Amino acid sequence: MTKRDIYEPAVQYAKEWLNQKLGRLDDIPSELQNTIANLCYKFAIQQINLEANPNGWPIDIFKTSKLSDGLLTYIKDSNFLINVMNDLPDLINEYRRVLITKGRKEIDLFTFTFLCMWKYRIPNVPDKTYLRLKIETILRRKKIDEIPNLYRLMFSK
């Protein structure tokens, strides 16, 4: 995705949401910053589309050849985003407590856990071993749908 492909109103919406709910993420590792920024950006696009067309079908369902596949993907993605965005402020506050009170090993484990859940979208992360999660992240790397350096782009303006 190039800079021209980025929807600027969604960037602004996401930036405002981040500022209001989480504040700056400069204390968080850059990979996790960018994943959170991408989640906020996707949520912003979803909200902007809903506000523009509250009674219509979401455009995303027409992106696949089968309407039922598009609808299921949209519902799955929508539920994921709504749940993450609802829980994100509390989880990031807890993460910040870990940053202050724990050692490097615990911080790295928390960071890895959040990336597994949010970037790689691995289901049932708490039920899996570290080795299993490492393998799954390797297998899912090519499926990552993130804008590189989005967090830096948001806050460089």
C-alpha positions as CSV (number, residue, x, y, z in Angstrom):
1,M,0.0,0.0,0.0
2,T,1.4,3.4,-1.0
3,K,0.9,6.7,0.8
4,R,-1.6,7.5,-1.9
5,D,-3.8,4.5,-1.0
6,I,-4.1,5.6,2.6
7,Y,-7.5,7.2,3.4
8,E,-6.7,10.5,5.1
9,P,-10.0,10.9,7.0
10,A,-9.5,7.5,8.5
11,V,-5.9,8.4,9.6
12,Q,-7.3,11.5,11.3
13,Y,-10.1,9.6,13.0
14,A,-7.7,6.9,14.2
15,K,-5.2,9.6,15.4
16,E,-7.9,11.3,17.4
17,W,-9.1,8.0,18.9
18,L,-5.6,7.1,19.9
19,N,-5.0,10.5,21.5
20,Q,-8.3,10.4,23.4
21,K,-8.2,6.7,24.5
22,L,-4.5,5.8,24.8
23,G,-2.4,8.9,24.4
24,R,0.9,8.7,22.6
25,L,2.4,5.3,22.2
26,D,6.0,6.3,22.3
27,D,6.6,4.1,25.4
28,I,5.6,1.0,23.5
29,P,7.8,-1.0,21.0
30,S,7.5,0.2,17.4
31,E,6.0,-3.0,16.0
32,L,3.2,-2.9,18.6
33,Q,2.7,0.8,18.0
34,N,2.2,0.2,14.3
35,T,-0.2,-2.8,14.9
36,I,-2.3,-0.6,17.2
37,A,-2.3,2.2,14.7
38,N,-3.4,-0.2,12.0
39,L,-6.2,-1.5,14.2
40,C,-7.4,2.1,14.9
41,Y,-7.2,2.9,11.2
42,K,-9.3,-0.2,10.2
43,F,-11.8,0.7,12.9
44,A,-11.9,4.3,11.7
45,I,-12.7,3.1,8.1
46,Q,-15.4,0.9,9.4
47,Q,-17.0,3.7,11.5
48,I,-16.7,6.2,8.6
49,N,-18.5,3.8,6.3
50,L,-21.2,3.1,8.9
51,E,-21.8,6.9,9.4
52,A,-21.9,7.4,5.6
53,N,-24.4,4.6,5.0
54,P,-26.1,3.6,8.3
55,N,-28.8,1.5,6.7
56,G,-26.9,0.1,3.7
57,W,-24.8,-3.0,3.1
58,P,-21.1,-2.6,4.0
59,I,-19.0,-2.3,0.8
60,D,-16.5,-4.8,2.2
61,I,-19.0,-7.7,1.6
62,F,-18.7,-7.2,-2.1
63,K,-14.9,-7.7,-2.2
64,T,-15.2,-11.5,-2.7
65,S,-16.8,-13.4,-5.6
66,K,-19.3,-15.0,-3.2
67,L,-21.6,-12.7,-1.3
68,S,-21.9,-15.1,1.7
69,D,-18.0,-15.3,2.0
70,G,-17.9,-11.5,1.9
71,L,-20.6,-11.2,4.6
72,L,-18.9,-13.8,6.9
73,T,-15.5,-12.1,6.5
74,Y,-17.1,-8.7,7.2
75,I,-18.9,-10.0,10.3
76,K,-15.7,-11.7,11.6
77,D,-13.5,-8.6,11.0
78,S,-16.1,-6.3,12.4
79,N,-16.6,-8.3,15.6
80,F,-12.8,-8.6,16.0
81,L,-12.3,-4.8,15.6
82,I,-15.2,-3.8,17.9
83,N,-13.9,-6.2,20.7
84,V,-10.3,-5.1,20.3
85,M,-11.1,-1.4,20.3
86,N,-13.4,-1.9,23.4
87,D,-10.6,-3.7,25.3
88,L,-7.6,-1.8,24.0
89,P,-7.5,1.0,26.6
90,D,-7.5,-1.3,29.6
91,L,-5.0,-3.7,28.0
92,I,-2.6,-0.9,27.1
93,N,-2.9,0.5,30.6
94,E,-2.0,-2.9,31.9
95,Y,0.8,-3.2,29.4
96,R,2.2,0.1,30.6
97,R,2.2,-1.2,34.2
98,V,4.2,-4.2,33.0
99,L,6.7,-1.8,31.3
100,I,7.3,-0.1,34.6
101,T,7.2,-3.0,37.1
102,K,8.5,-6.0,35.2
103,G,11.8,-7.1,33.6
104,R,12.7,-7.4,29.9
105,K,11.5,-11.1,29.7
106,E,7.9,-10.3,30.9
107,I,7.7,-7.2,28.7
108,D,8.8,-9.2,25.6
109,L,6.2,-11.9,26.5
110,F,3.4,-9.3,26.8
111,T,4.5,-7.7,23.6
112,F,4.6,-11.0,21.8
113,T,1.2,-12.0,23.2
114,F,-0.5,-8.8,21.9
115,L,1.1,-9.1,18.5
116,C,-0.1,-12.7,18.3
117,M,-3.7,-11.6,19.1
118,W,-3.8,-8.4,17.1
119,K,-1.3,-8.5,14.3
120,Y,-1.3,-12.2,13.5
121,R,-4.9,-12.8,14.7
122,I,-4.1,-16.2,16.2
123,P,-7.2,-17.6,17.9
124,N,-7.0,-18.8,21.5
125,V,-3.5,-17.3,22.2
126,P,-3.7,-18.0,26.0
127,D,-4.2,-21.7,25.4
128,K,-1.1,-22.2,23.3
129,T,2.5,-22.7,24.1
130,Y,5.2,-20.1,23.2
131,L,6.7,-22.5,20.7
132,R,3.3,-23.1,19.0
133,L,2.7,-19.4,18.8
134,K,6.1,-18.8,17.3
135,I,5.3,-21.4,14.6
136,E,1.9,-19.8,13.9
137,T,3.4,-16.3,13.6
138,I,5.8,-17.6,11.0
139,L,3.0,-19.3,9.0
140,R,0.8,-16.2,9.1
141,R,3.5,-13.6,8.2
142,K,2.4,-13.4,4.6
143,K,-1.2,-12.7,5.6
144,I,-0.5,-9.6,7.6
145,D,-2.5,-6.7,6.5
146,E,-0.8,-3.6,7.9
147,I,0.3,-0.3,6.6
148,P,4.1,-0.1,7.4
149,N,5.0,2.8,9.6
150,L,1.4,4.0,10.0
151,Y,2.0,5.2,13.6
152,R,4.9,7.3,12.6
153,L,2.9,8.7,9.6
154,M,0.0,9.6,11.9
155,F,2.2,11.5,14.4
156,S,4.7,13.1,12.0
157,K,2.2,15.7,10.9
